[in-house]
Amino acid sequence: MKRLASALIVVFSAAFLFAATAPTVSWSTLKTLNSSQADSPARALNNKLVSVPGFMVPLEDDADQVTEFLLVPFAGACIHVPPPPPNQMIYVKLRHNQKAKMSFTEPIMVVGQLHVATVQSPYGDVSFNMDGDSVQPYAQ
């Protein structure tokens, strides 16, 4: 039991440390990525630890907890409307077999290593992918 408690303390401490040290990136910064601009603030984020607020679009059907999802700037994106452009979506795959509670409407903050690379999704091309370290409810 002590081992479990110690492990949980380490996990929660690591999640807090990631959130505290990872700069928050805005969707307006991510929007600067486009094919005509070789140098952009978004490209400078490649392979950096960042936190990004947004909304989840799960990629796993009928799951209460997910391991991969799209992070988008507004609730309901991809579901009842055309998907956002590729530079306004992040494919997130959680590390270490973590799972996050599925939610379409609650804002979240995702911390992880961001990569500038095109990924295919059921909703079209995505310009970013992230190795997710933590998913927390978004608090302003």
Backbone torsions as a table, in degrees:
resi	resn	phi	psi	omega
1	MET	NA	-38.5	178.7
2	LYS	-64.1	-36.4	178.3
3	ARG	-62.8	-43.6	179.4
4	LEU	-62.8	-44.9	179.0
5	ALA	-62.6	-41.4	178.5
6	SER	-64.9	-41.7	179.2
7	ALA	-63.3	-42.7	178.7
8	LEU	-63.9	-38.8	177.8
9	ILE	-63.0	-42.6	179.0
10	VAL	-63.0	-45.1	-179.2
11	VAL	-62.4	-48.0	-179.3
12	PHE	-67.8	-35.4	176.6
13	SER	-65.2	-41.6	179.1
14	ALA	-64.4	-42.1	178.8
15	ALA	-62.6	-41.0	178.1
16	PHE	-65.6	-42.0	179.7
17	LEU	-63.2	-44.4	177.8
18	PHE	-58.4	-48.6	-177.8
19	ALA	-64.3	-35.3	-177.7
20	ALA	-75.1	-30.0	-175.4
21	THR	-99.7	-15.8	-177.5
22	ALA	-86.4	121.5	178.2
23	PRO	-66.8	144.7	178.1
24	THR	-81.6	130.3	-179.0
25	VAL	-107.1	133.3	-179.9
26	SER	-89.2	158.7	177.1
27	TRP	-67.4	-27.8	176.9
28	SER	-66.8	-31.7	174.9
29	THR	-69.8	-44.6	-180.0
30	LEU	-63.2	-31.2	-179.4
31	LYS	-64.6	-18.3	-178.9
32	THR	-71.0	-11.0	178.1
33	LEU	-77.5	115.7	172.3
34	ASN	-150.4	162.5	-172.1
35	SER	-67.7	-21.8	-176.7
36	SER	-88.1	-7.1	-176.8
37	GLN	-118.1	107.1	-177.8
38	ALA	-70.6	-37.7	179.2
39	ASP	-108.5	119.4	178.4
40	SER	-146.7	156.7	175.8
41	PRO	-57.2	-31.8	179.5
42	ALA	-67.2	-42.1	179.4
43	ARG	-64.2	-30.6	179.5
44	ALA	-67.6	-14.3	179.8
45	LEU	-87.1	-3.3	-177.4
46	ASN	-56.9	127.4	178.5
47	ASN	67.6	19.6	179.1
48	LYS	-99.2	149.8	173.1
49	LEU	-80.4	120.3	-176.8
50	VAL	-139.5	165.9	169.3
51	SER	-120.9	139.7	-177.5
52	VAL	-134.3	125.4	174.3
53	PRO	-83.2	154.8	177.6
54	GLY	170.5	-159.7	-178.9
55	PHE	-126.9	147.4	-175.2
56	MET	-88.9	136.1	167.6
57	VAL	-120.4	100.8	-175.6
58	PRO	-64.5	145.6	177.1
59	LEU	-106.0	-1.5	179.0
60	GLU	-110.6	121.1	-178.1
61	ASP	-72.7	145.8	172.4
62	ASP	52.8	42.8	179.0
63	ALA	-121.4	136.5	174.8
64	ASP	-79.7	-27.1	-179.9
65	GLN	-127.6	140.6	-175.9
66	VAL	-126.5	156.5	176.7
67	THR	-111.2	-15.5	177.8
68	GLU	-145.5	146.5	-177.7
69	PHE	-165.5	167.2	170.8
70	LEU	-95.3	138.8	172.4
71	LEU	-103.3	127.1	-175.9
72	VAL	-131.1	160.9	-174.2
73	PRO	-77.4	-15.1	-178.5
74	PHE	-141.7	151.8	-178.1
75	ALA	-65.5	140.6	176.0
76	GLY	84.8	-1.6	178.9
77	ALA	-59.6	139.9	177.7
78	CYS	79.4	-13.4	-172.3
79	ILE	-93.0	-56.8	-178.8
80	HIS	-114.6	-0.2	-178.4
81	VAL	-132.2	164.6	175.0
82	PRO	-59.1	149.0	-178.7
83	PRO	-66.6	156.7	174.9
84	PRO	-64.4	167.7	175.8
85	PRO	-64.3	159.9	-176.8
86	PRO	-54.0	-33.7	-178.1
87	ASN	-81.2	8.8	175.7
88	GLN	-122.4	25.0	175.3
89	MET	-139.2	143.0	175.4
90	ILE	-126.1	125.7	173.0
91	TYR	-82.7	120.3	-178.3
92	VAL	-111.3	127.2	171.7
93	LYS	-120.1	119.2	-177.3
94	LEU	-73.8	140.3	179.8
95	ARG	-82.5	163.0	170.8
96	HIS	56.5	37.2	178.4
97	ASN	56.6	25.4	177.3
98	GLN	-69.4	156.6	174.4
99	LYS	-131.3	147.9	177.7
100	ALA	-119.7	145.5	177.4
101	LYS	-64.9	130.5	-178.6
102	MET	-74.2	133.8	176.1
103	SER	-154.8	130.9	177.2
104	PHE	-88.4	-31.1	-166.9
105	THR	-110.6	-15.3	-178.7
106	GLU	-89.9	130.3	177.4
107	PRO	-68.8	145.5	-179.7
108	ILE	-130.5	163.8	172.5
109	MET	-120.6	124.1	-179.6
110	VAL	-111.6	131.7	177.1
111	VAL	-114.2	133.5	178.0
112	GLY	176.7	-178.0	179.7
113	GLN	-87.7	121.2	-176.7
114	LEU	-92.1	138.9	177.8
115	HIS	-126.3	135.6	174.7
116	VAL	-91.5	101.8	-178.2
117	ALA	-163.3	139.4	-179.6
118	THR	-74.4	131.6	178.6
119	VAL	-125.1	139.3	175.1
120	GLN	-84.8	136.2	175.8
121	SER	-135.6	169.0	175.8
122	PRO	-61.0	-16.3	-178.5
123	TYR	-104.8	12.8	179.3
124	GLY	108.1	-171.8	-179.7
125	ASP	-67.2	145.5	177.2
126	VAL	-125.6	131.8	-174.7
127	SER	-83.5	-14.4	-176.6
128	PHE	-132.5	149.1	166.8
129	ASN	-132.5	157.5	-176.2
130	MET	-138.1	134.8	169.0
131	ASP	-86.1	102.3	-171.9
132	GLY	-77.9	130.0	176.4
133	ASP	-99.5	-34.5	178.3
134	SER	-154.4	151.9	175.3
135	VAL	-131.5	122.4	-178.5
136	GLN	-130.9	157.1	171.2
137	PRO	-60.0	143.3	179.9
138	TYR	-79.5	127.9	176.3
139	ALA	-125.1	121.7	-178.0
140	GLN	-75.7	NA	NA
